[in-house]
């Protein structure tokens, strides 16, 4: 499955990164890179939890950062 990471800067200067394919997976950071790393980490934790709970099957994972 392919997952994308979308990132944008908020009006207050913070950066937000989101994985739209995984509802609720979004993270803030003081830089774009920090927000992306936090969102990727959270996405992997969510996917691992789903596997452990039997809610998902094992699959290839591809994360792409939208420019």
PECORGI-V747536 format. One record per helix or strand of 3 or more residues. SS is the DSSP state (H for helix, E for strand). FROM is the first residue (numbers start at 1). TO is the last residue. If there is no record, write none. Layout:
BEGIN
ss = <SS & SS>
from = <FROM & FROM>
to = <TO & TO>
END
This chain:
BEGIN
ss = <E & E & E & H & E>
from = <2 & 15 & 26 & 32 & 62>
to = <9 & 18 & 29 & 52 & 65>
END
